[in-house]
């Protein structure tokens, strides 16, 4: 697990924010390391939302802000009802970030 120079609570909030942005926008440009860390987290959330029961919705509410949990449960998850896994795609970009030279990736729902 990458730590991103943060303590546990900060890192948890950081991942929660990344997941929120990805769910709300459907696509996001970020660094390779962040993309690789966020993928399993969001894929597990989509799998949870696919169950379409009250318990899974409440777990989503505990792990995400309300609007992201609602969007994931009502809009995103039903699209993947027949799919077993692999809901996200990571595409590596050729350009690097200007400030620190970090490699960039695009994370998007398939």
VOPAGU-2260 file (C-alpha; in pm, 1 decimal, decimal comma):
REM VOPAGU-2260
SITE   aa  ch    i         X         Y         Z
SITE  UNK   A    0       0,0       0,0       0,0
SITE  UNK   A    1     132,3     339,7     -94,6
SITE  UNK   A    2     127,5     594,4     183,3
SITE  UNK   A    3     148,1     916,9     -20,3
SITE  UNK   A    4     328,1    1092,4     267,6
SITE  UNK   A    5      12,3    1097,0     480,5
SITE  UNK   A    6     -93,8     946,6     810,4
SITE  UNK   A    7    -371,6     689,0     817,2
SITE  UNK   A    8    -665,2     924,0     872,0
SITE  UNK   A    9    -545,0    1171,4     612,4
SITE  UNK   A   10    -483,4     891,0     364,7
SITE  UNK   A   11    -832,4     750,7     421,4
SITE  UNK   A   12    -986,2    1093,7     360,2
SITE  UNK   A   13    -765,6    1136,3      52,3
SITE  UNK   A   14    -889,3     808,9    -100,2
SITE  UNK   A   15   -1247,6     897,5     -13,0
SITE  UNK   A   16   -1210,3    1226,7    -201,4
SITE  UNK   A   17   -1051,5    1055,4    -502,3
SITE  UNK   A   18   -1332,4     798,5    -512,1
SITE  UNK   A   19   -1593,4    1075,0    -480,8
SITE  UNK   A   20   -1443,7    1269,6    -772,9
SITE  UNK   A   21   -1421,1     960,2    -992,3
SITE  UNK   A   22   -1780,4     855,3    -924,1
SITE  UNK   A   23   -1925,5    1202,2    -975,4
SITE  UNK   A   24   -1733,8    1275,1   -1297,3
SITE  UNK   A   25   -1705,2     925,0   -1439,1
SITE  UNK   A   26   -1351,1     996,6   -1551,9
SITE  UNK   A   27   -1046,6    1155,9   -1390,7
SITE  UNK   A   28    -687,6    1247,6   -1477,5
SITE  UNK   A   29    -445,0    1168,4   -1195,9
SITE  UNK   A   30    -100,4    1020,8   -1132,3
SITE  UNK   A   31     -23,3     654,6   -1202,9
SITE  UNK   A   32      25,5     574,0    -834,1
SITE  UNK   A   33    -306,6     730,0    -732,9
SITE  UNK   A   34    -487,8     554,7   -1017,3
SITE  UNK   A   35    -350,4     215,6    -915,8
SITE  UNK   A   36    -451,2     269,0    -552,9
SITE  UNK   A   37    -802,2     397,6    -623,8
SITE  UNK   A   38    -898,0     120,0    -865,3
SITE  UNK   A   39    -949,6    -168,5    -617,9
SITE  UNK   A   40   -1130,1      63,0    -376,0
SITE  UNK   A   41   -1385,5     184,1    -631,6
SITE  UNK   A   42   -1430,7    -160,0    -786,7
SITE  UNK   A   43   -1522,5    -302,3    -445,0
SITE  UNK   A   44   -1771,0     -18,9    -396,5
SITE  UNK   A   45   -1933,3     -91,4    -734,5
SITE  UNK   A   46   -1955,5    -461,8    -648,2
SITE  UNK   A   47   -2121,6    -368,8    -319,5
SITE  UNK   A   48   -2366,1    -134,8    -496,2
SITE  UNK   A   49   -2458,9    -407,5    -746,4
SITE  UNK   A   50   -2627,3    -608,2    -470,0
SITE  UNK   A   51   -2908,0    -349,1    -465,5
SITE  UNK   A   52   -3022,0    -400,0    -106,2
SITE  UNK   A   53   -3058,4    -167,8     190,1
SITE  UNK   A   54   -2754,3    -301,6     374,4
SITE  UNK   A   55   -2523,0    -234,9      79,7
SITE  UNK   A   56   -2665,0     116,5      35,2
SITE  UNK   A   57   -2599,4     192,5     402,0
SITE  UNK   A   58   -2243,2      63,4     371,4
SITE  UNK   A   59   -2193,1     293,2      72,3
SITE  UNK   A   60   -2325,6     586,1     275,8
SITE  UNK   A   61   -2074,7     502,9     549,7
SITE  UNK   A   62   -1785,2     500,1     303,7
SITE  UNK   A   63   -1876,8     784,1      65,5
SITE  UNK   A   64   -2050,3    1122,5      75,1
SITE  UNK   A   65   -2427,7    1093,7      24,3
SITE  UNK   A   66   -2446,3    1221,9    -334,1
SITE  UNK   A   67   -2166,6     989,6    -451,2
SITE  UNK   A   68   -2323,3     690,8    -274,6
SITE  UNK   A   69   -2660,5     766,4    -433,6
SITE  UNK   A   70   -2515,3     809,3    -780,4
SITE  UNK   A   71   -2316,0     487,4    -749,3
SITE  UNK   A   72   -2616,0     290,6    -618,9
SITE  UNK   A   73   -2886,2     423,9    -852,6
SITE  UNK   A   74   -2701,6     512,8   -1174,7
SITE  UNK   A   75   -2359,2     347,5   -1203,9
SITE  UNK   A   76   -2408,9       0,4   -1052,1
SITE  UNK   A   77   -2718,7     -98,5   -1256,6
SITE  UNK   A   78   -2512,7     -51,5   -1576,8
SITE  UNK   A   79   -2276,1    -326,1   -1459,6
SITE  UNK   A   80   -2537,5    -574,8   -1337,0
SITE  UNK   A   81   -2424,5    -841,3   -1589,1
SITE  UNK   A   82   -2050,9    -772,2   -1555,6
SITE  UNK   A   83   -1847,3    -976,8   -1306,5
SITE  UNK   A   84   -1566,7    -725,9   -1250,2
SITE  UNK   A   85   -1325,8    -487,2   -1418,1
SITE  UNK   A   86   -1543,0    -178,2   -1401,5
SITE  UNK   A   87   -1255,0      69,9   -1432,8
SITE  UNK   A   88    -998,2     132,6   -1702,0
SITE  UNK   A   89    -659,5     297,4   -1645,6
SITE  UNK   A   90    -505,0     455,4   -1954,2
SITE  UNK   A   91    -150,2     585,2   -1923,8
SITE  UNK   A   92     -85,2     923,4   -2080,6
SITE  UNK   A   93     237,4    1014,6   -2254,2
SITE  UNK   A   94     268,1    1355,0   -2093,9
SITE  UNK   A   95     405,3    1410,5   -1747,5
SITE  UNK   A   96     303,0    1671,4   -1493,2
SITE  UNK   A   97     504,5    1986,2   -1540,0
SITE  UNK   A   98     577,6    2063,4   -1174,1
SITE  UNK   A   99     728,3    1734,0   -1058,2
SITE  UNK   A  100     739,5    1512,6   -1368,1
SITE  UNK   A  101     489,4    1261,0   -1228,4
SITE  UNK   A  102     344,1    1023,3   -1485,9
SITE  UNK   A  103     -24,0    1084,0   -1555,3
SITE  UNK   A  104    -311,2     840,7   -1614,3
SITE  UNK   A  105    -678,0     858,9   -1700,3
SITE  UNK   A  106    -910,7     652,6   -1480,4
SITE  UNK   A  107   -1259,4     594,4   -1619,6
SITE  UNK   A  108   -1557,4     365,9   -1596,0
SITE  UNK   A  109   -1584,8     120,7   -1885,9
